[in-house]
Amino acid sequence: MPGDENPVTAAAAGAVTNDVTRKIAHLARMRLSEGEIEQYTKELGKILSFVEQLKEANVEGVEPVIHGIPLDAHFREDTAVILSEEKTKQIVSCSEQSLYDQFRVPQVIGGE
């Protein structure tokens, strides 16, 4: 890919170029036409300009907010559920492909 620069660092420095947009598209596994590269380069530049404006806001004394509405986290304990061999075979039989009582899925990362 064009250059080994980190696209996030380059974009944050205000250097949103077509090459940076191409690198981001490559990392996101997106195929973009030259017209789309131009369009997204402009849009990324506008977004970063807005972020720069936000940096100028006076937030002294403002408490950080994670969410606008107070929410309680309801977590369940992360425990394994042991199924009978019969139940396991019944569930795995629903998949198109299986191997050793496990689902077999297409490769997602590193393909192409």
N, C-alpha and C positions, 0 to 999 in steps of 0.2 A: 504494500500500500504506500501511497505517497507519504514520505517522511516517517520518522519514528516518533514524532511529537505526540504527546498525550493530548487527545482532542479536548478533554475537559479543561486542562490547564490552558491550552491555546484559546479556547472559547472564553474562558474566564478572563483572560488577558485582553479580550476585545478583538482578538484576531480570528474572527469567524470568516474563513475563506472557503472557497469551493473544495480545496483539499481537505480541510477539517471536516466539512460536511460529508465528503466521500468516506473519510475514515470512520465517522460516526455511523454512517449507513452500513459500511462493511461490518462493523462490530455488532450492529443490530440485525445483520443478515438481511438487509433490504437492498433490492435492486432499484436504482433510481436513474431516470433519464437525465440528460444534461439540463433540460428545462426544470426538472424537479430539483436537481442539485442547486441551481440558481435560486429557485423559489425558497427552498429550505434554508439556504445560506442567509437570505434576507430575513426570513422569519426568526431564525436563531439569533441574528443580530438584534432584532427588535425585542426579543425576550430578554436578552442579556442587558440591553439598555434599560428595560423596566426594572430588572434586578438591581442595577446600579442606582436607580432612583430610590428603591426601597432601602438601600444601604444608608441613604441620607436621612431617613426618618429618625426623629428623636424618640427613642424608646426608653429613656432613662426613667427608672421607677416602675416600668411595666413588667408585671410578672409573666414569665413564659407560659404559654398555653399549649397543651398537647392537643386538646380537642375543645371545640366550642361548647359542647354539652358535657357536664360531668358524667362520666361513665365508670362503672365498677367492672373490673376485669373478672370474668367468671371462667376460671381455668379448671379443667378436669385433670386428674392425675394421669400421667402418661404411663400406662401399664400395658403390657402385652396381653392379648386375648388368645388363649390357646383353644384352637378348634379341634374337633374330632377329625380323624382321617376322612371319614365319610363326608363331613361338611366341607372340608378343604377341597376334596375332589369335586364336590357339587359346585362350589364357587369357581374353581379353576376351569371346569368344563364349559363355562360360559364364555371363555376367551377364545379368540381365533387361534392363538398359538400359546402353548405352555411348555415348560421344561422343568422337570424335577418339582412338580407341584407349585410352580411359580408362573406368573404371567410373563409372557415374552412380548416385548414391545419394540417398535422400530427405534433405531438409533436417533437421538435428538441432537446431541452436541457432537461436533467434530465431523459430521457428515458433509457431503457435497464435494 
